[in-house]
Amino acid sequence: MGRVKLDDVVISHLKGSGPGGQNRNKRMSGVRVQHLPTGLTVTATERRSQKQNLEAALIRLEEKLQKLFHRPAPRKKTAPSRGSVRERLSVKRAQSSKKKLRSNKNNEWD
């Protein structure tokens, strides 16, 4: 898909929360990125730097967009060739004749 167009996103900054001390709780280093055409939103608050959080959020947004628009290639039905069917059936016939020889009905030793 490529890079996300910055014209299609709204970037807002926010304070982080949780462990990390004053820098995390007081600074606006967290980033929220919203993709306008799809409405997807991602946030990144795990780094101390706003720039690093922005890069992480854009990477996450790109991954989400790739998942959203991924279409697997359609599967094509295939049939076995006539030769492979013939070979498989001949092997089955040979195996069957071996097994028939094992039965008690044909045993001359009894």
N, C-alpha and C positions, 0 to 999 in steps of 0.2 A: 504494500500500500504506500510506503514511503513516509516522508515526514508529515506531521500534522501542520496544516496551515494556521498561522497565528491569527489570521483574520477570522477564523471560525471558532476561536476559543475566547473565553472570558477568564482572566486570571485574577484571583483575589488572594489577599494575604491574611493569615490568621495566626493567633497565638496557639502554641502547642499546649499540651497538658500531660500530666503524669510525671514519672521520674525524669530527672534531667536538671533540676535546679533552677536558679533564677533565670539563666539565659533562655531556657525553654519556656518558662512560665510568663516572662515579661516581654520578650521580644516577639515581633511579628515575623518569625522566620518560617512558619508553616505556609504552604501554598495549596490553594484549591483551584483546579482547572476544570472548567465546564465546556464541553463541546456543544456548540449551539445547534448544528444540524441534527444531532442524534439525541441530545439531552444527557449524555453520559457525563458523570462527574467523578473526578479522582482527587485525592488529597495526599500530601506528603508532608510529614512533620518530624520525621525521624532524624534529620540532620540539623546541625547548628547553623548552617549557611542557607540563606534564602535561595541563592543561585543553585546550590546542590539540590535543594528540595524541588525547585522548579524543573530541573532536568529529570529528576526521578518521577515527578508527576507526569511530565510529557511522555516519558517512556511507558509508564503505566497506561496512559490514555491510548497510545499507539497500539499497545498489546490488546487492550479491550476492543478497539476498533477492528483490529485484524480478526479477533474471535467473532465479532458481530457480523462481519461481512464475509467470513470464510465459507465457501461452498465447495464441498468435496466433489471430485470428478465423478460423473455418473458411471456406474458399473455396467459393463457390457456382458451380456449373457454369452457364454461360449458352450459349444457342444464338443464332446470328444470326437476325434477323427475315427473314420471307419476302421483304419488299421489298428488303432489302440483298442477299440471295442473288440475286434476280432482276436487280438492277442490276449486280452483279458479273459474272454470266453474260452479260448483254448487252454489257458492255464487252469481255469476253473474245471474244465472237463477232465484234464489230466489229474487234478487233485481228487476229483470225485471218483475216478476209476481206481486210484490208489486206496481210497477209503472203502470202496466196495469190496476190494480184495481182503480187507481186514475183518469183514463180518463173518459170523459163525456159519452162515448158510452155505458159503462157498468153501468152507474149510474141509479138505479131504482127510485130514489127520484124525478126525473124530470118529 
